Amino acid sequence: MLPFAPLLALLGFASTAHSSALDKAEDLSDCLTKAAVPISARGSSDWKLDAAPFNLRLNYTPVAIAVPRTPKHVQDAVACARQLGIKANAKCGGHSYASFGLGGEDGHLIIEMDRMNKVVLDNTTGIATVEGGSRLGHVAWELYNQGKRAFSHGTCPGVGVGGHALHGGYGVSSHTKGLALDWMVGATVVLANSTIVNCSATENPDLFWALRGAGGSMGIVTEFRFNTFEAPEQVTYFIAPVQWPTEARAFVGVQAVQEFAQSMPAELNMRLFIASRFINLEGMYYGNKEDLRAALAPLLKKTNATLALTETGGWLDQVKHFGGGVSIDQGHPYDEHETFYSTSLYTKALSEPQLKTFVSYWFQHAKTNKRDWYVQIDLHGGNNSAVRAVKSDSASYAHRDYLLMYLFYDRVDKNRVYPADGHTYMENFARNITDGMSRSDWGMYINYPNSRLDQQAAQVNYWGGHLAKLQAIKKAVDPDDMFHHPQGILPADA
């Protein structure tokens, strides 16, 4: 364990004169080159690829882009940034909705991790060693092919394991198997003073606690160690469209989904997907079609839903399905982009008036938005949820007690400009739910960030009651906030 006070002494940060970070581009590139850290040359095809955001609405200019192949490269890159007083951020998959991998603002050193993507499974212990730049599809592919193993994670094959697992890692296995961070048993981390440490439940446990929910603010993970489970021989994924043409019918339907969420079987993972043109119940069941139909029967009857797709297959079949049919084994280069605004929400079960308010906004306001928007409501908690079964203070992820998890997403064609006031539809959709709620009755998910939040509001919304402890740990491991982005954890007393 690295106690707070000794860590502060160990780091020994010196103050750096203030100047524009972008003015230091040449000095930073020189430092990286002398340290033999691979870089993407400004203006090169690699630079253009590595600097391109997933969300084209939020495009930022780095001072330099380091492209490490080894933990030593990461250490030396961090040392150069520290020497020159430049903020640094790990970019793993580059999928951050708010471009946090690019610093969330101009003038950062970007440490592009995606060339470090080795995955090794120990078939004796079931522990997978995963380099910090690996993408989820690559990890799933390697674990299955090395030993028919898996761990719980999200749906997009191109998402980096780093940002995903360090901030939660919710997906279509989470109700049954928990969050990605629940499977993390250890990590190797480069700290802000460029030292490298291991952490686990018994080694540097405070840092390990902080990593599992707020890791992007604490350091750069060069290697994860995940426990794994035996991949089931069969799972069944499904889509069940619903027809709710009126507010009254939609209210009955959403109320039925919420009631079902509170006690649905542990084997079932599901979300309500409300799009501008359709509404679906969709998800995955650990088992066969017959058992799925039996588990869903009460809900299908109450919602008037029809099972349009039920497909039983192996583990990688569902990975490909929920990944939109793209290749599972994603690595470098990766070139996927959208133009959108997002925000998120967690709530407990909504009261009848709150449900009516939600449906009313949907029908009277959201439906007037002619862009390609959706609201995804994951059945996150409930009596049988593996997320809820873990103690709320076991990691810095702060939202285990919430029943519902919402993603509000509004996009335009990636070649178009998102309208300056476009955020109002989804932002007001979320605010319409929380108005009048106690502050303890809702939260937000940093992996579905609202880029318009200021840092103080973001910290409270993303980390709730865990914030004070996180700020103390941040002060211990990164007192000068080197690993800064505009919605990250600030050091205590900052």
N, C-alpha and C positions, 0 to 999 in steps of 0.2 A: 504494500500500500504506500502511496505517496501522500503523506499528510499535507494539509494546506500550507502551513507556515514554512516547512522545509522546501516545499515546491517553489514558493515565492522567492526564497533565497537562491535556490538552484537556478532559476531562470535568469536572474540578473539582467533584466532588460535595461538598456541605455536609451535615453530620450533621443529622438531624431529630429533635426530641424525640419520645419514644415515647408514643403514645396510641392508643386504639382507632380503627382505620381507619373503622369504621362511624359513629363519632361525628363524622367529618369530611364526612359526606355533603352537608350544606348548603354548606360551604365549597368542596367540589369542584364541585358543581353551579354555584355562583356563578362559579368560575374558568372553567369550561367555557363558560358563557353569555357572560361578558365577552369571551372569546376567539372568540366566534361559532362554537363547535364544536357541531354538532347533537347532541342527546341524546334518549334515550328517557325520557320523564317517568315517575317512579316511580308504579306503579299503573295506568299506561295499558295499552292493548292491545298497543302496541309493546313496552313493558317486559316484559309477561308472555311475549310471544313470544321476545324476545331473551334473557331470563333463564332460559328453560326449557331444561334439559339434554336431550341426546339420551338419556343413560342416567338414567332417573328415579330410580334408586337413589342418585345422587350429585347432590344439589340444593344449590347454594350461593347466598348472597346477596351481590350486588355492592354497592359503595358508590355507584357510578353507572355508567351505560352511555352511552358516546360512540358516535355513529353517523356517522363521517366520510364525506364525499363526495370529499375531496381529500387529497393528501399533507400539505398545510398543516394541515388539521384533525387529522391523526394527530400531527404534530409538536406542535401546541398542546395536544392531550390529554395527551401524554406529559409536556410541560412542567408542566401543572397537577398531574399525579400526583407528579412529582418535587418540586415546590414544597411539597406537603403531606405528603410521605413515605408515599405510598400505592403499593402494588404495582400493576402494570398488565399486562394480557395481551391479545393479539389473539385475537379469536374470528372464525374465517373461515367454516367451514361448521357449526360447533357440534357436530360428530360425535365429538368426543373421548370415548372409552370411559370415561375417568376425569374428565371435565368439566374438562380443563385450560384450555379456552377461557373458562371461568368462574373460572379461578384455582386450581381444585382445592381451594379453601377459601373461607370467607367473607371479605369485606372488601377486594376488589380493584376497581380500575377496569377495566371490560370495554370494549375497543375493538372494537365490532361492525363487521366489515369488509364484510359481504355486500352493502352498497349500492354498493361499488366493484367492479364486475364487468365492465368493458369488456375485450374481446378484439379485438386487431387483428393480422392476419397480413400480413407483408410477402411477397408472392408472388415477389419477386425473390431474396431471401435465404433464405426459408423460416423466418425467425425470427418467432415469435409473441410479442407484448407482451400480458401478461395481468395485469390488476389483481388485487391481493392478496385480494379477497373473492370471487373467482369460484369457482363450483362446477364439479366435474369434468364433469358432463353438459353444462353450458353451454359449457365450453371445447371439448369434443369436437364439439358441435353447430356452434359458430362456426368452428372450424378446418376442418371438413369443408365447410361451406357457403361459406366464403370462398375455399377453394382446394383442396378434397379432400386436406387434410393431417391429420396426427394426431401424437400423441406417446404414449408408454407411460405408463399410469396405472391406477388401481384401478377397481373395478366399480360403486360406488354413485354415481349421478348427483348426489346431494345433498351429497357430501363436499366440503369446501373444498379448493381446490388448495394453500392455504397450509400447514396442518398436514400434509396428505398428502405433498406434495413435499419439505417441509423435513425430514422425518424418515425418508424412504425412498421410499415410493410404489410398493409392490409391487402387481401386478395380473396379469390373464390375458394380457398381452403380454410380461411381464418376462423369461421364459425366452428369448424371441426378440429382444426389443428393449431389455431392461434396465429399470432403475427410473426413475420419474419424475424423480428428482433427477439422473440421468445425462443428461437432456436439457436441464437448466438451464444456460444460458450466461451469465446475468447477473441481477442483482437490484438494486432500489433499496430501501434500508433506512433506517428511522428508528431511531436509536440512543437509548440511555437518557438522553443529555444533550439530546435532541430535535433534534440535527442530522441531516441526511439525507445519505447517501453511496451511491454506486454501487459494486458489486463484481462481479468476474469473475475469470477465471484470471490476468488481468494487472493488474487494478485492485483494491486491497485483497484480495489472494488469500487471506490467512489468514482473514478474515471469510467469504469465499466458501467456503472449505473447511469452516468450521464450520457455515455455514448448511445445507449439504447433508448433513444427518443429525441436527443438533441446533439447527436454526434458531429454534425457539420460545424458546430461552433467550438468544438473542443480540440480537434486535431485532424490529421489525415491518416486514415486507416489504410495501411499497405496490405494487410492480410486479415481476413476473417476466418474464424473457426466456428463452423455450424454443426450442431447435432443434426441427424437426419432420421427419417423413418422409412420403412420399407414401402415402396410405392405400391398402392393397391392394384390388384390385377384388373379390376374394372371400376370405372366411375361412369356416371351418366350425366351428361349436360343437357340442358333443356331451355326452351323458349316457350312462353305461354302468353300470347297476346290477349289483351283485355279491351273491351269496348265500353267506355264511360263517356257517353255523349253529353251528359249534363253535369252541372255542379253537384246536384243531389246524388247522382249515381257515383260520381267520383269520390264524394265524401264517404259513402258506404264502403266503397272499394278500398280506399286508403286506410280507413278505420279497421277493416278486416285484416289488411296486411300487417298493421301495427299490432293488433291483438295476436295474430299468428306468430309474430316475431318473438313475443315474450316467452313462448314455450315450444318453438319448433324443434324438431329432432336434431340432435347434435350432428348427425350425418349430412344434414342439408345445409347448403350455403346458397343465399338468394339475395337478389336486389329487385327493387321496383325501378324500372327505367322509364322515365317520362320524357319523351322527345317531342319536338315541335309537331311531328306528324303521326306519332304512334305511341302506344303504351305497352310495355311488356313486363311480365315477371320472368326472370331469367336467373340461371345459376347452375350449381353442380351438386350431385348427390353421390356420396360414397356407397355405391351399391348398384343394383340393376334397375331396369325400367319398371318392373312390377312393384318393387318396394318404393321407388320414387313416386309412382302414381298413388300408392296408398298413403304416403306421407303428405302429399299435396292435396289429396281429395277434399278435405274440409275447406281449404282455402279456395280451391278452384270453384267450388260450389258457391261460396259467399261472394266471390269477385266476378263470377260469370266468365272466367278465363278458360281458354282452350289450349291444350298442349299441342303446339304446332310442330315442335321438334323435340324428340327425345332420342339421344344417341348414346349408346353404351360403347365404351372403348377403353383403351389403356391410358396410362398416365400422360404420355406425350401427345395423345390424341386431344385431350382436353387443353393442354398447353397451346397447341396449334389453333384450336377452335377459339379460345378466348383471346389469343393473340391476333385474331383477324385473318388467320390463314397464311401469314407471312412465315418465312423460314424461322425455325426455332433458334438455331445456333447463330445468334447475332454477335458480331464483334466489330473490329475496325476494318474498313470505314463504315460509318453509319450516317445516313443523310435523310432523316425524317423530320418534317417541320409542319406546324400549323400556325394559324393566326387566330388568337382567341383571348377571352377574358375568363378567369375562373375565380370562384370563391368556395368556401366549404362551411360545414356546420356539423356539430354533434348535438343531439338532444336526447332527453329522456322521453318516455311516452308522452305524446301531445294530448292535451285535454281536448274535449269536444269543441270548445270555442277556438282553440288554436288550430285544430284540424280544419274547421270551417274557414278560418282566415287564410290558411295555406291554400285550400282549394279555390277560394274566391280570388286570390291574387293570380293563381294559375290560369283560371278561365277568363278573368276580366282584364288582365294586364299582360301576363307572359305570352298568351296566345296572340297578342297583337305584334309580337316580335317575329318578323319574317325571316330572321337569320336561322342558321342551323344550331339550335340550342338544345340542351337536355339537362334534366335533373336526375341524378342517379342516387337512389336511397338504398344504402346497404343495410341489411339486418345484422347489425354489428354486435349487439349484446343479447340479452335474454337469459333465461334460466339455464339453458344448455350450451351457452357460448363458451368456447375455449378461450376467447379473449377475456371475458369476464372472470373466468375461473382462476386466473393468475392474480396474485395480490396487487393492489393498485400502486403500492410503493416499491414493487420489486424492480422497477426500471423507471426512467424519467418520462416515458410515455404516460400521459396524464388522463386518458379518456376511457378507461376500461369500463366504467359504470354506465356509459351512455348506451341507449338501446339502438338509436338510429344514427347513421353517418351519411351526410349529404355531400355530393359534388354538384356544384352549379357551373355549367360550362356553356359558353356562347362563342361561336366561331364564325368566321367568314372564310371564303376561299383564300388559300395561303398567299395568293398573288395580289390580294386586295388589302386596302388599309382598313384596320378596325376603326369604327367611328369613335370620335373623342368622347361622346356621351354614352357609348354602348353599354358600359358597365352598369348603368342604372337598372336595367331589367333584372339581372341576376343578383346584384347587390341588394336591391329592394325586395326581391323574392326572399332572400335569407333574413333580412331585417324585419320583414313582415312576420316571420315566425318568432323571432326573439323579442320583439317589442312587448314589454310588460313581464318578461320572464325574469326570475332571479338570476343574478350573474353566475351562480353556481349550477344553473340548470342547462348551460350550453357551453360549447367550446368550438375550436376550429382545428383542422388538420394541416400541419405544415407541408405535407406532401401534396396538398391541394390548396396552395396559398392564395390569398388575396393580395396582389401586388400593391394595392393602394393603402394598405395599413401602415401606420407609422410604427416605429420600432417598439415603443412602450405598449401600444395596444396589441401588437403581434405577439410579444412575449407572454402577455396575460392570456390571450386567446389560445395560443398553441400549447402552453405548458401549465396554466392554471396554478394549482397549489404546489406544484413542484418547482416553481420559478425561483424562489429564494435559495433553495439548495443548489440549483443549477448555477445561479449567479455566483455563489461561493466557490463552486468547483471551477467555474470559468476564471475567476480571479486567481485561483491557484495554478491553473495550467496555461492560461493565456491572458495575463493581466493587462496587456496593452492591446488586446482585441485584434491580434494579427489576422485570425481567421474570421474576419468580419463579413457580414452581409447585412442589408438594411432591415432584416427581420430576425436576426439571430440573437443568441443570448449575449447580454452585456455583462461585463464583470461587476461583482458587487461594488456598490458605492460609485459606479460610473455615472 
